[in-house]
């Protein structure tokens, strides 16, 4: 087999042609709409007929939780990746954990 067949552009074209052919062949099995129902094409507004597009959700409680989640998981990942038997790296990890705890106190202290 030639190496040009597995180059990314050729592999993409082969996959694209295969998927396009499968989509065309299987489109005959797709369900067809017999008649257009009322409301098709209108935006979905949680079942409300008088939706206010100016309504803005409040994310003030979400962002501190998201930052806490991210910081806690990155700190866990960093501590889990400490190589065994290296005391100087362990000291740096403890300093990092101290900084993470201080940052979380600042984040959640507001």
N, C-alpha and C positions, 0 to 999 in steps of 0.2 A: 504494500500500500504506500502510495506517495505521501510525503509529509505535507504537501499543499492541501490535501483533503481535510487535515485536522487543524489548519490555520483558523483563527477566530472568524475572519470574514466569511470563509467558505462554509464553516460549520454553522454560522448564523444563517446564511442563505439556505442551506440544506434544511435546517430546522424550520425556518420560516415557510418554505415551500411545503414541507410535510404538514405543519400545523394548519396552513391555509387550505390545503387539500382536505384534511380531516374536517375542518370547520365547514367547508362547502359540502362535503359528503354527508355529514351528520345534521346539517341544517334542515334537511327534509323531515327529520324526526322531532324538530322543535314544535312546541305548541304555537298555534296561530290564534291571534285575537279575532273573534268573530265580529264584535261590535265594540266601538269605543265607549267606555263607561264615563259617567259624569265625574268630573274632577281630574281626569287624566290630563297631565300637563301642568297642573297647578302645583304650587309648592306645598309640601306637607308641613303642617303646623300643629302637630300633636292633637289632631282632631278638632282644633279650634277654627271656626270659620272667620273670626275677626282677629287674626294674628297681627300683633304689632311688631313690625320689622325693626323698630328702634329699641326693643327690649334687649338689654345687655346683661348677661349673667355676671354674677359677682365671684371673682376668683381670688378674693383676698384670703380666704381660708385654704385654698388649694395650693398656692405657691409655697408657703412655708412648709407644708407637709411634703410637697414634691422635693424641695431642697433637702429636707431632713432625710427623706428616703434615699436620695442620690448620695448624699455625703456619708450616710451610715453604710450603704452598700459598697461604696468605693473604699471606705476605711477598712471594712471587713475583707475586701479583696486584697488590699495592700498588705494587711497583717497575715492573711492566709498564704501569701506568696513569699514570705520571709524564708530564706534558705536556712536549713537546720545547721547548727554549729557555728554560727557567725555572730559573736557577741556585739561587735561594733554596729552591725546592721540591726540587731535587736534594740540597741540603744536609740538609733535613729527612728526605728518604728515606734518606740515609746514616746519620743518627742513628737512624732507625727500624730499619734493617738491623743496626746495632750492637746495639741493644736486643734484637732477635730472636736474634742469635747468642749474646748473654749468656744470654738465657732458655733457649735450647736447651742450652747448656753446663750450666746449673743443672738442667734437666730430665733430661739424660742423665748427669749427674755422679753421681747416686745409685746 
